[in-house]
Amino acid sequence: MSATGKTYYVSPKGSDGNSGLSLATAFATPQKAATVVQAGDTVLIAAGLYRGGINMTNYASGQAGKPITFGSYGDGPVVIDGSTAVTGWTQVGGSVWQATASFTPIAVVVNNVPLKQVGSPSAVTSGAGNWSLSGKTLIADFGNTTPAAADIVVPNNKGDQTVVYFYDNNYLTFNGLTVRGSGAAGIWGYGSHITVSNCDLEFNGKAGLNFMASPGANANNQALYNRVHDNVLLNWPRGNNGFAQSGGGWSGGLAFTNSLNGVARGNVVYDNGGEGIISYGSGGGAQTGGTLFEQNVAFDNWSVNMYFDNQPGDIARQNILFNHPMDTSTWLKPPSAGYPWNQLYKFNVCLMLADEQGSSDGTDGYASLEGTQVYNNLIVGCRIGLRDYSEGRQASASHGLKNTLIANNTIILPVNPLPPGSSTYTAGIQLQNNGGNNVNSLVVNNLIVGFTRDEPAVWSVGHGPISGVTFDHNAYFNQEAEHVLWMGFNFVDKYDLKQWQARLRGDVHSMFQNPILAAVTQFGSGGTTPYDYRNAEPETDSPLIGAGMSLSSRFTTNLLGETRKGRWSVGAF
């Protein structure tokens, strides 16, 4: 019930001719409620499937202390589906069925499982988990179910579709909704003080959630405790629609675009066909940055699990980021097909700090990344744990790690090496050669664990001391090799810790020693089950305990939110 305005109700049994002011006189669609709500009103939506969406354009905004809220009534899932129902299925044979589609599908999802698109209908066989389109005939393998019994989502190819949309609206809350089936975005719009919480954002062609910006109009938006998965279906199977060749251009699953003071907290973001959680862009001269990503779990996203690009003052803390070993059966073509399919292993980074020129409005030399803080994160199983990156001539000329803090992270590299012919490399932390652009940055109290001699703990692409970046009190370990601290690119020098300290002229209080973690090799298991973070905790006899430096002026807790007391330890725990 609304404490500040009216409460409207929506039900599959309702009618848009009703008043909407009680469950007995409920509206039939959330969109009808959108046309009548005012600041302080609440819309309670009963369980059911609602095709269409919510478009707030030209309708009311909330106010401070009086938001407009769309939420679930509480009697079951509320599914707002932007896809068109496909009906008239006929059985071809076994578990294969076909129907006529009145539109061009980009994906077929059966009981929450995206099927793999194949070019020929003849490849759609019982148990294959495939679908194909021939003319207007859609053919799909339904496995152990039937079209009559299955929950089916078939998004279209409309690149401008959005299920929940707002434009120049402020103080809106969307809580407890499932938003799916868009050809493009699930929730997408322009506004400030927008909260999306406890929602399932799934099976959309592009982003599950994207806070966009017109000048000055994307501030203080929040994504809280949502599940964001299997979006960017344009890139499903992996490498579809030219993404294997292009190496970019996909959406993020959960995105803040040209955002100011955004918050993503407690979200679980996985299996999206682009980045996982991303905040990027300096736009139109408006202030951006100050984004906080905390207490999220992001894993198995296509390219990068978490990404800050061309913004100042962003923070990533207390996140768990990981990738399982890559399942090449989810690729459009196998690595054996050659280029570019043998290159797809490179799309496997946990956290990236970047200045992409295309994300800039031209200010700050096209490089606005500054004041970034990355601490108390657990980073596991990615080809690169944390990557420093720039793109574009002007951005690269200005990019650097400026007043950046990278501290108390636990980075565990892939337990199993990349296969021969994967055409890429691994690194715990990879730093570009930024010349003299790095300023007043710290890399301290981090633990980096590798398993093979080809997994450097740190790889600095330049040679010699890294100007503007101080390393210290880190812990490195690799069970196969000690020379895991690398410098250079075309000609790489591989150093042990003493050689590294001499060449770097720093990192003097760091160690190369077995960290004695609970069960670190468990992070090599395949499949889709989330890893148990406790396997990365140090045992009571770990040399990490008490070996760090205090950063209490910056932060005081660890990954678990516990207060760091006494002598600080190395790593996230």
C-alpha positions as CSV (number, residue, x, y, z in Angstrom):
1,M,0.0,0.0,0.0
2,S,1.2,3.5,-0.7
3,A,1.8,5.7,2.3
4,T,2.1,8.9,0.2
5,G,-0.6,8.5,-2.5
6,K,-3.0,6.1,-4.2
7,T,-2.6,2.4,-4.6
8,Y,-3.6,0.9,-8.0
9,Y,-3.9,-2.8,-8.8
10,V,-3.2,-4.8,-11.9
11,S,-4.4,-8.4,-12.5
12,P,-4.7,-10.7,-15.5
13,K,-8.4,-10.9,-14.5
14,G,-8.8,-7.2,-14.5
15,S,-10.0,-4.7,-17.1
16,D,-8.5,-1.4,-18.3
17,G,-12.0,0.0,-18.0
18,N,-11.9,-0.4,-14.2
19,S,-10.8,2.2,-11.7
20,G,-7.8,0.1,-10.6
21,L,-8.3,1.1,-7.0
22,S,-8.8,-2.3,-5.6
23,L,-8.0,-5.9,-6.6
24,A,-11.6,-6.4,-7.4
25,T,-11.5,-3.5,-9.8
26,A,-8.0,-4.0,-11.1
27,F,-6.6,-2.9,-14.4
28,A,-5.6,-5.5,-16.9
29,T,-2.3,-4.0,-17.9
30,P,0.6,-2.2,-16.1
31,Q,0.6,0.3,-19.0
32,K,-2.9,1.5,-18.0
33,A,-1.6,2.2,-14.5
34,A,1.3,4.1,-16.0
35,T,-1.2,6.6,-17.6
36,V,-2.9,7.5,-14.3
37,V,-0.3,7.4,-11.6
38,Q,1.0,10.6,-9.9
39,A,3.9,11.2,-7.5
40,G,3.6,9.0,-4.4
41,D,1.4,6.4,-6.0
42,T,2.0,2.7,-6.0
43,V,1.0,0.1,-8.5
44,L,0.7,-3.5,-7.2
45,I,0.7,-6.1,-10.0
46,A,-0.8,-9.6,-9.3
47,A,1.1,-12.7,-10.4
48,G,0.8,-13.6,-14.1
49,L,2.2,-13.0,-17.6
50,Y,1.7,-9.5,-19.1
51,R,2.6,-9.0,-22.7
52,G,3.6,-5.5,-23.7
53,G,5.4,-3.3,-21.2
54,I,5.5,-0.1,-19.2
55,N,6.2,3.2,-21.1
56,M,6.3,6.2,-18.8
57,T,7.1,8.7,-21.6
58,N,4.9,11.8,-21.3
59,Y,3.5,10.5,-18.0
60,A,4.1,11.6,-14.4
61,S,7.4,11.5,-12.5
62,G,7.7,10.9,-8.8
63,Q,9.2,13.4,-6.3
64,A,11.7,13.2,-3.5
65,G,10.0,11.3,-0.8
66,K,7.1,10.5,-3.1
67,P,8.3,8.0,-5.8
68,I,6.1,6.2,-8.2
69,T,6.4,2.5,-7.5
70,F,5.6,-0.5,-9.7
71,G,5.8,-3.6,-7.6
72,S,4.5,-7.1,-7.3
73,Y,1.3,-7.8,-5.3
74,G,3.0,-10.8,-3.6
75,D,1.1,-13.8,-4.8
76,G,3.7,-15.1,-7.3
77,P,6.0,-14.0,-10.2
78,V,5.0,-10.9,-12.2
79,V,6.3,-11.4,-15.7
80,I,6.3,-8.5,-18.1
81,D,7.1,-10.0,-21.5
82,G,8.0,-8.0,-24.6
83,S,7.9,-11.0,-26.9
84,T,5.1,-12.0,-29.3
85,A,3.6,-15.4,-28.5
86,V,4.3,-18.0,-31.1
87,T,1.3,-20.3,-31.5
88,G,0.2,-23.2,-33.8
89,W,3.1,-25.5,-33.1
90,T,3.0,-28.9,-34.9
91,Q,5.2,-31.8,-34.1
92,V,7.8,-32.7,-36.7
93,G,9.1,-35.7,-35.0
94,G,10.4,-36.7,-31.5
95,S,10.9,-33.5,-29.5
96,V,11.1,-31.3,-32.6
97,W,8.3,-28.9,-33.3
98,Q,7.6,-26.1,-35.8
99,A,5.4,-23.1,-36.1
100,T,4.9,-20.0,-38.3
101,A,6.5,-16.8,-37.0
102,S,5.0,-13.5,-37.9
103,F,8.3,-11.7,-37.1
104,T,12.1,-12.4,-37.3
105,P,13.2,-14.1,-34.0
106,I,16.7,-13.6,-32.6
107,A,16.4,-16.3,-30.0
108,V,14.3,-19.1,-28.6
109,V,14.1,-19.8,-24.9
110,V,12.4,-22.9,-23.6
111,N,11.8,-23.2,-19.8
112,N,14.5,-20.7,-19.1
113,V,17.1,-22.3,-21.4
114,P,18.2,-20.4,-24.5
115,L,18.4,-22.9,-27.4
116,K,21.4,-22.7,-29.7
117,Q,20.7,-21.2,-33.2
118,V,21.9,-23.3,-36.2
119,G,21.8,-22.4,-39.8
120,S,20.0,-25.4,-41.2
121,P,16.7,-26.8,-40.0
122,S,18.1,-30.3,-40.6
123,A,20.4,-29.7,-37.7
124,V,17.5,-29.4,-35.3
125,T,17.1,-32.9,-34.0
126,S,15.7,-34.4,-30.9
127,G,17.9,-33.7,-27.9
128,A,20.2,-31.3,-29.7
129,G,18.9,-28.2,-28.0
130,N,18.8,-26.2,-31.2
131,W,16.5,-23.9,-33.2
132,S,16.5,-22.6,-36.7
133,L,14.4,-20.4,-39.0
134,S,13.6,-21.2,-42.6
135,G,11.6,-18.4,-44.2
136,K,8.8,-17.8,-41.7
137,T,9.0,-21.4,-40.3
138,L,10.5,-21.6,-36.8
139,I,11.7,-25.1,-35.9
140,A,12.9,-25.9,-32.4
141,D,13.9,-28.8,-30.2
142,F,11.7,-28.8,-27.0
143,G,13.7,-31.6,-25.3
144,N,11.6,-33.3,-22.6
145,T,8.7,-30.9,-22.8
146,T,6.1,-29.7,-25.4
147,P,5.0,-26.3,-26.6
148,A,1.8,-26.7,-24.8
149,A,3.5,-27.3,-21.5
150,A,6.6,-25.1,-21.9
151,D,7.3,-21.5,-21.0
152,I,8.5,-20.1,-24.3
153,V,10.2,-16.7,-25.0
154,V,10.9,-15.7,-28.6
155,P,12.4,-12.1,-28.8
156,N,12.1,-10.3,-32.1
157,N,14.8,-8.4,-34.1
158,K,13.5,-4.9,-33.3
159,G,16.6,-3.1,-32.2
160,D,14.8,-0.2,-30.6
161,Q,12.3,-2.2,-28.4
162,T,12.2,-1.7,-24.7
163,V,9.9,-3.5,-22.3
164,V,10.1,-0.9,-19.5
165,Y,10.9,2.6,-20.7
166,F,11.1,6.0,-19.2
167,Y,12.2,9.3,-20.7
168,D,12.8,12.4,-18.6
169,N,11.1,10.7,-15.7
170,N,12.5,10.9,-12.2
171,Y,11.9,9.1,-8.8
172,L,10.5,5.8,-10.2
173,T,10.9,2.4,-8.5
174,F,10.4,-1.0,-10.2
175,N,10.5,-3.7,-7.6
176,G,10.0,-7.5,-7.8
177,L,9.3,-7.7,-11.5
178,T,10.5,-10.2,-14.2
179,V,11.2,-8.2,-17.4
180,R,12.1,-10.3,-20.4
181,G,11.6,-11.0,-24.1
182,S,12.6,-7.6,-25.7
183,G,14.4,-7.5,-29.0
184,A,16.6,-4.9,-27.3
185,A,16.5,-3.7,-23.7
186,G,14.6,-5.0,-20.7
187,I,14.5,-1.8,-18.6
188,W,16.1,1.2,-20.4
189,G,15.6,4.9,-20.1
190,Y,16.6,8.5,-19.2
191,G,16.0,9.8,-15.7
192,S,17.4,10.3,-12.2
193,H,16.6,8.7,-8.9
194,I,15.4,5.6,-10.6
195,T,15.5,2.4,-8.5
196,V,15.3,-1.1,-9.9
197,S,15.3,-3.7,-7.2
198,N,14.6,-7.4,-6.6
199,C,13.9,-7.9,-10.3
200,D,14.7,-10.7,-12.7
201,L,16.0,-9.2,-16.0
202,E,16.4,-12.0,-18.5
203,F,16.3,-13.1,-22.1
204,N,16.5,-9.7,-23.8
205,G,18.3,-9.0,-27.0
206,K,20.5,-6.3,-25.6
207,A,20.9,-5.0,-22.0
208,G,18.8,-6.3,-19.2
209,L,19.0,-2.9,-17.5
210,N,20.6,0.3,-18.9
211,F,20.4,3.7,-17.2
212,M,20.9,6.1,-20.1
213,A,21.6,9.8,-20.1
214,S,20.6,13.0,-21.8
215,P,22.7,15.9,-20.6
216,G,22.5,16.1,-16.8
217,A,19.7,13.5,-16.6
218,N,21.2,10.3,-15.2
219,A,22.0,10.7,-11.6
220,N,21.5,8.7,-8.4
221,N,20.1,5.7,-10.1
222,Q,20.3,2.3,-8.3
223,A,20.2,-1.4,-9.2
224,L,19.7,-3.3,-6.0
225,Y,19.5,-7.1,-5.5
226,N,18.5,-8.0,-9.0
227,R,19.2,-11.2,-11.0
228,V,20.4,-10.2,-14.5
229,H,21.1,-13.1,-16.8
230,D,21.0,-14.4,-20.3
231,N,20.7,-11.0,-21.9
232,V,22.4,-9.7,-25.0
233,L,20.9,-12.7,-26.8
234,L,22.1,-11.1,-30.0
235,N,25.4,-12.7,-29.1
236,W,24.0,-16.2,-28.4
237,P,25.5,-18.6,-29.3
238,R,28.7,-16.9,-28.3
239,G,30.3,-15.1,-31.3
240,N,27.0,-14.7,-33.2
241,N,26.0,-11.6,-35.3
242,G,29.6,-10.8,-36.2
243,F,30.7,-10.3,-32.5
244,A,33.5,-12.9,-32.9
245,Q,35.0,-10.8,-35.8
246,S,34.3,-7.3,-34.5
247,G,35.7,-7.8,-31.0
248,G,33.3,-5.2,-29.6
249,G,30.0,-3.4,-29.9
250,W,27.9,-5.6,-27.6
251,S,25.8,-4.3,-24.7
252,G,26.3,-4.8,-21.0
253,G,23.9,-6.9,-19.0
254,L,23.6,-4.2,-16.3
255,A,24.8,-0.8,-17.6
256,F,25.1,2.8,-16.3
257,T,25.7,5.1,-19.3
258,N,27.1,8.6,-18.8
259,S,25.9,8.1,-15.2
260,L,26.6,10.2,-12.0
261,N,26.6,8.6,-8.6
262,G,25.0,5.3,-9.7
263,V,24.8,2.3,-7.4
264,A,24.8,-1.4,-8.2
265,R,24.6,-3.4,-5.0
266,G,23.8,-7.1,-4.3
267,N,23.1,-8.1,-7.9
268,V,23.8,-11.5,-9.5
269,V,24.8,-11.0,-13.1
270,Y,25.7,-13.9,-15.3
271,D,25.7,-15.5,-18.7
272,N,25.1,-12.2,-20.5
273,G,26.4,-12.0,-24.1
274,G,28.3,-8.7,-23.5
275,E,29.8,-7.2,-20.4
276,G,28.3,-8.0,-17.0
277,I,28.2,-4.8,-14.9
278,I,29.5,-1.7,-16.6
279,S,29.6,2.1,-15.9
280,Y,31.0,4.2,-18.8
281,G,31.0,7.5,-20.5
282,S,31.6,11.1,-20.1
283,G,28.9,12.8,-22.0
284,G,27.7,16.2,-23.2
285,G,29.9,18.1,-20.7
286,A,27.7,16.8,-17.8
287,Q,29.4,15.5,-14.7
288,T,29.7,11.7,-14.7
289,G,31.3,9.1,-12.5
290,G,31.1,8.4,-8.8
291,T,29.6,4.9,-9.5
292,L,29.6,2.3,-6.7
293,F,29.6,-1.4,-7.5
294,E,29.5,-3.4,-4.3
295,Q,28.5,-6.8,-3.0
296,N,27.7,-8.1,-6.5
297,V,28.4,-11.5,-7.9
298,A,29.2,-11.4,-11.7
299,F,30.3,-14.5,-13.6
300,D,30.5,-16.1,-17.0
301,N,29.7,-13.0,-18.9
302,W,30.9,-12.8,-22.5
303,S,33.8,-10.3,-22.3
304,V,34.3,-8.6,-19.0
305,N,32.4,-9.2,-15.7
306,M,32.9,-5.7,-14.4
307,Y,34.0,-2.6,-16.3
308,F,34.7,1.1,-15.5
309,D,35.3,3.2,-18.6
310,N,36.1,6.9,-19.0
311,Q,34.7,8.1,-15.7
312,P,36.2,9.5,-12.5
313,G,35.6,8.4,-9.0
314,D,34.2,4.9,-9.6
315,I,34.5,2.2,-6.8
316,A,34.4,-1.6,-7.0
317,R,34.4,-3.2,-3.6
318,Q,33.3,-6.5,-2.0
319,N,32.4,-8.1,-5.3
320,I,32.9,-11.7,-6.3
321,L,33.8,-12.0,-9.9
322,F,34.6,-15.3,-11.6
323,N,34.5,-17.4,-14.7
324,H,34.2,-21.1,-15.1
325,P,36.4,-22.8,-17.7
326,M,35.0,-21.8,-21.1
327,D,32.5,-24.2,-22.6
328,T,33.2,-24.1,-26.3
329,S,29.9,-25.9,-27.1
330,T,28.2,-22.6,-26.4
331,W,30.1,-20.9,-29.3
332,L,28.6,-20.4,-32.7
333,K,31.5,-22.4,-34.1
334,P,34.2,-24.5,-32.3
335,P,37.8,-23.3,-32.0
336,S,38.8,-25.9,-34.6
337,A,37.0,-23.8,-37.2
338,G,40.0,-21.4,-37.1
339,Y,40.0,-17.6,-37.1
340,P,38.1,-15.9,-35.4
341,W,36.8,-18.9,-33.4
342,N,40.2,-19.8,-32.1
343,Q,40.4,-16.2,-30.7
344,L,37.4,-16.3,-28.5
345,Y,39.3,-17.3,-25.4
346,K,40.5,-13.7,-25.1
347,F,36.9,-12.6,-24.1
348,N,37.6,-13.6,-20.5
349,V,38.4,-10.7,-18.2
350,C,37.1,-10.2,-14.6
351,L,37.6,-6.5,-14.1
352,M,38.7,-3.7,-16.4
353,L,39.7,-0.1,-15.9
354,A,39.7,1.8,-19.2
355,D,39.5,4.9,-21.3
356,E,37.8,4.0,-24.6
357,Q,37.8,7.0,-26.9
358,G,34.3,6.2,-28.1
359,S,33.0,6.6,-24.6
360,S,34.3,10.2,-24.2
361,D,32.8,13.6,-25.0
362,G,36.3,14.9,-25.8
363,T,37.0,16.4,-22.4
364,D,40.1,15.4,-20.3
365,G,42.0,14.4,-23.4
366,Y,39.4,11.7,-24.1
367,A,40.5,10.0,-20.9
368,S,38.3,10.7,-17.8
369,L,39.2,7.6,-15.8
370,E,40.6,8.9,-12.5
371,G,40.3,8.3,-8.8
372,T,39.2,4.7,-9.3
373,Q,39.1,2.4,-6.2
374,V,39.2,-1.4,-6.5
375,Y,39.4,-3.2,-3.1
376,N,38.2,-6.2,-1.2
377,N,37.2,-8.1,-4.3
378,L,37.5,-11.9,-4.9
379,I,38.5,-12.4,-8.6
380,V,38.7,-16.0,-9.8
381,G,39.3,-18.0,-13.0
382,C,39.5,-15.2,-15.5
383,R,42.1,-15.0,-18.2
384,I,43.0,-11.6,-16.8
385,G,42.0,-10.8,-13.3
386,L,42.4,-7.0,-13.5
387,R,43.2,-5.2,-16.7
388,D,44.4,-1.6,-17.4
389,Y,43.2,-0.7,-20.9
390,S,42.8,2.2,-23.4
391,E,41.4,2.4,-26.9
392,G,41.8,5.1,-29.6
393,R,44.8,7.3,-30.4
394,Q,43.8,10.4,-28.4
395,A,42.5,8.4,-25.4
396,S,45.6,6.2,-25.2
397,A,47.8,9.3,-25.3
398,S,46.1,10.6,-22.2
399,H,45.1,7.5,-20.3
400,G,46.8,6.4,-17.1
401,L,46.1,5.1,-13.6
402,K,45.5,8.4,-11.9
403,N,45.0,8.4,-8.1
404,T,43.9,4.8,-8.4
405,L,43.7,2.4,-5.5
406,I,44.0,-1.4,-6.2
407,A,44.2,-3.0,-2.8
408,N,43.3,-6.1,-0.8
409,N,42.0,-8.1,-3.7
410,T,42.4,-11.9,-4.0
411,I,43.0,-12.8,-7.6
412,I,43.1,-16.5,-8.5
413,L,44.1,-17.3,-12.1
414,P,42.6,-20.3,-14.0
415,V,43.5,-23.6,-12.3
416,N,43.5,-25.3,-15.7
417,P,45.7,-23.7,-18.5
418,L,44.2,-22.4,-21.7
419,P,44.3,-25.0,-24.4
420,P,47.1,-25.0,-27.0
421,G,46.3,-22.7,-29.9
422,S,44.1,-20.4,-27.8
423,S,46.0,-17.5,-29.2
424,T,46.0,-15.4,-26.0
425,Y,47.6,-15.1,-22.6
426,T,46.8,-14.8,-18.9
427,A,47.7,-12.4,-16.2
428,G,46.6,-11.6,-12.6
429,I,47.1,-7.8,-13.1
430,Q,48.0,-6.5,-16.5
431,L,49.2,-2.9,-16.8
432,Q,49.7,-0.9,-20.0
433,N,52.7,1.2,-20.7
434,N,51.1,4.5,-19.9
435,G,54.3,6.5,-20.1
436,G,54.2,9.3,-17.6
437,N,50.4,9.4,-17.3
438,N,50.1,7.3,-14.1
439,V,49.8,9.5,-11.0
440,N,49.8,8.7,-7.3
441,S,48.4,5.2,-7.6
442,L,48.7,2.2,-5.3
443,V,48.8,-1.6,-5.9
444,V,49.0,-3.0,-2.4
445,N,47.9,-5.9,-0.2
446,N,46.8,-8.0,-3.1
447,L,47.1,-11.8,-3.4
448,I,47.7,-13.3,-6.8
449,V,47.8,-17.0,-7.2
450,G,48.7,-18.9,-10.5
451,F,49.0,-22.5,-11.4
452,T,51.2,-22.8,-14.5
453,R,54.4,-21.1,-15.6
454,D,52.6,-19.2,-18.3
455,E,50.4,-17.4,-15.8
456,P,52.2,-14.2,-14.7
457,A,51.0,-12.7,-11.4
458,V,51.7,-9.2,-12.8
459,W,52.5,-8.2,-16.4
460,S,53.6,-4.7,-17.0
461,V,53.8,-4.1,-20.7
462,G,56.5,-1.5,-20.2
463,H,60.1,-2.1,-19.0
464,G,61.5,-0.9,-15.7
465,P,59.9,1.2,-12.9
466,I,56.3,1.9,-13.4
467,S,56.1,5.7,-13.1
468,G,53.3,6.9,-10.8
469,V,52.3,3.5,-9.4
470,T,53.6,2.1,-6.1
471,F,53.6,-1.6,-5.4
472,D,54.0,-3.0,-1.9
473,H,52.8,-5.7,0.6
474,N,51.5,-7.9,-2.1
475,A,51.7,-11.7,-2.1
476,Y,52.4,-13.8,-5.2
477,F,52.5,-17.6,-5.7
478,N,52.6,-20.1,-8.5
479,Q,53.0,-23.8,-7.9
480,E,55.1,-24.3,-11.1
481,A,57.3,-21.2,-11.4
482,E,58.8,-18.3,-9.5
483,H,59.5,-16.1,-12.5
484,V,55.9,-14.8,-12.7
485,L,56.5,-11.1,-12.6
486,W,56.8,-9.9,-16.2
487,M,57.8,-6.8,-18.0
488,G,57.7,-6.0,-21.7
489,F,55.6,-7.1,-24.6
490,N,57.4,-8.2,-27.8
491,F,60.4,-9.1,-25.7
492,V,59.3,-10.2,-22.3
493,D,61.5,-10.3,-19.2
494,K,60.3,-12.8,-16.6
495,Y,61.5,-12.0,-13.1
496,D,61.3,-13.7,-9.7
497,L,60.4,-11.5,-6.8
498,K,63.9,-10.3,-6.0
499,Q,64.6,-9.5,-9.6
500,W,61.2,-7.8,-9.9
501,Q,61.9,-5.7,-6.7
502,A,65.2,-4.5,-8.1
503,R,63.8,-3.7,-11.6
504,L,60.7,-2.1,-10.2
505,R,62.6,-0.3,-7.4
506,G,59.7,-1.2,-5.1
507,D,57.4,-3.9,-3.9
508,V,59.9,-4.4,-1.1
509,H,57.6,-5.8,1.5
510,S,55.9,-8.3,-0.8
511,M,56.3,-12.1,-0.6
512,F,56.4,-15.1,-2.9
513,Q,55.0,-17.8,-0.7
514,N,52.2,-20.4,-0.6
515,P,49.3,-18.5,0.8
516,I,47.7,-21.7,2.3
517,L,44.1,-21.2,1.2
518,A,41.3,-23.5,2.1
519,A,40.7,-25.3,-1.2
520,V,41.9,-23.2,-4.0
521,T,42.0,-25.9,-6.6
522,Q,38.2,-26.3,-6.4
523,F,38.0,-23.2,-8.5
524,G,39.0,-25.3,-11.6
525,S,35.7,-27.1,-11.7
526,G,33.5,-26.7,-14.8
527,G,29.8,-26.4,-15.2
528,T,27.6,-23.5,-14.1
529,T,27.3,-23.9,-10.3
530,P,28.7,-20.8,-8.6
531,Y,32.0,-21.2,-6.8
532,D,32.2,-21.3,-3.0
533,Y,34.1,-18.1,-2.0
534,R,35.2,-19.8,1.2
535,N,37.7,-21.9,-0.8
536,A,39.7,-18.8,-1.1
537,E,39.9,-18.0,2.6
538,P,43.4,-18.2,4.2
539,E,43.9,-20.9,6.8
540,T,44.9,-19.9,10.3
541,D,48.6,-20.6,9.5
542,S,48.6,-18.6,6.3
543,P,51.5,-16.1,5.8
544,L,49.0,-13.6,4.6
545,I,47.7,-12.9,8.1
546,G,49.1,-9.7,9.5
547,A,51.4,-9.1,6.5
548,G,49.6,-6.2,4.9
549,M,49.8,-2.4,5.4
550,S,47.0,-0.5,7.0
551,L,44.8,1.6,4.7
552,S,42.3,2.6,7.4
553,S,42.2,6.1,6.1
554,R,40.6,4.6,2.9
555,F,38.5,1.7,4.2
556,T,38.2,-0.4,7.3
557,T,36.4,-3.7,6.3
558,N,37.2,-6.8,4.3
559,L,35.3,-8.8,1.6
560,L,32.8,-10.1,4.1
561,G,32.2,-6.7,5.7
562,E,34.1,-7.5,8.8
563,T,36.2,-4.8,10.4
564,R,39.9,-5.2,9.8
565,K,41.6,-5.1,13.2
566,G,45.2,-4.9,14.3
567,R,47.7,-5.7,11.7
568,W,46.1,-5.9,8.3
569,S,46.2,-9.1,6.2
570,V,47.0,-9.4,2.5
571,G,44.0,-10.3,0.2
572,A,40.3,-9.8,0.4
573,F,39.6,-11.6,3.6
